Amino acid sequence: MHAPRNERLELRSTARMKELLAEYFGRLGSAAKDRSAPVAWCSSVGPAEMLRALGFEVFFPENHGAMLGAFRMANECMSKAHARGYSQEICSYLTSDVGAYLAGKTPLTAYGMDSAPRADVLVFNTNQCREVQDWFEFYGREWKVPVVGVTSFRSVGEVTEPLVTAITRQMEDLVPTLEGIAGKRLDPARLSEVVGLSRQCSDLWKACLGTAAHRPSPLTFFDSTIHMAPAVLLRGTPDAISYYELLLAELQERIAGGVAAVPGELHRLYWEGMPMWGKLREHASMFAQMHTCVVASTYCNSWIFEALDPADPLRSMARASLELFIARSDGPKQRYIERMVEQFHVDGVLFHDCRTCPHNSNTRYGMPGRLREESGIPSVTVEGDHTDLRCYSAEQSRTSIEGFVEQLADR
């Protein structure tokens, strides 16, 4: 199991992505400083298209939480939030972000920003978890600015028209408040245009991820967690579309040239659950040593919104938010994973049981056992957290993963 180390092949497109992120954070920083445009905070799968259509610069604090994890700043900041009464058991995105604000620290200094941009309004959608509302309300109290949003349905089985109508009406109710802050009316044509751009971004991102169905895969889950940034931060803009056209062409070039993201690929895994942001490089190296490619994930697929329709923007946004994997009941989730295992020719599933994100941990109600019994899909569970590294044992996890990969080799 201890083959010589295989170095990760970085995609050339990374350079362009870094330029786009610098431009994005530069606009945010300027807007917050000189008030050239209103700034809205938005949950990652919230109504970002509506905000962009109204001219807001949009900041995604969950991305900031991920950056705190990736830069390994989260653990030094969380204690500040805990001291304010925020439990160690709740989302570590929340506690690391709030803690960073209280400590006056941020990884955004890499983009010339001294802090996360102060919001004029915070807009949440609880389709992922309740924590985003509590998180945003902290800043609403700090800055005395409005906090508005959508209280969504959870554990959704079939996405029915009454459910879509209920979410659509909540989105419609946001419009007067957001128009008042933006100082302009929501132009239906502009909203349709932005939703159309988001749909194009979604389709291209899906195509990029879909290249991993090829053997050998031209990219890994760990690559995808980095290259998903434009789909999260820039959807609804032409920049996101041009970026994924560039990335897709490079991935297709790798396929044509037989270039493998993991040289000597022998085994293929599916990652179910949150990334461990502070361990991405370590994990990428570990799996490469095992000649094992983590080819796909639920997490990166969460920014594929096939329901988006510029002909019916608000209703399609509502449907897309309800179809989100994390918002579904176990039946649709299990069927989704089974489809992904087949599409990406996966040998087994790695479940990340994320300590402070029970909403996105799918090991707790018997799913791994059902997948094994009903579909013959083997799996391994690794305990950890998306940002709190205290919850993760590298030695224990490596032992479990090595044993699992050895079992796959014997099948």
Summary of the structure (lengths in Angstrom):
residues: 411
radius of gyration: 20.7
end to end distance: 15.8
largest distance: 64.4
contacts: 1450
relative contact order: 0.14
helix: 57%
strand: 10%
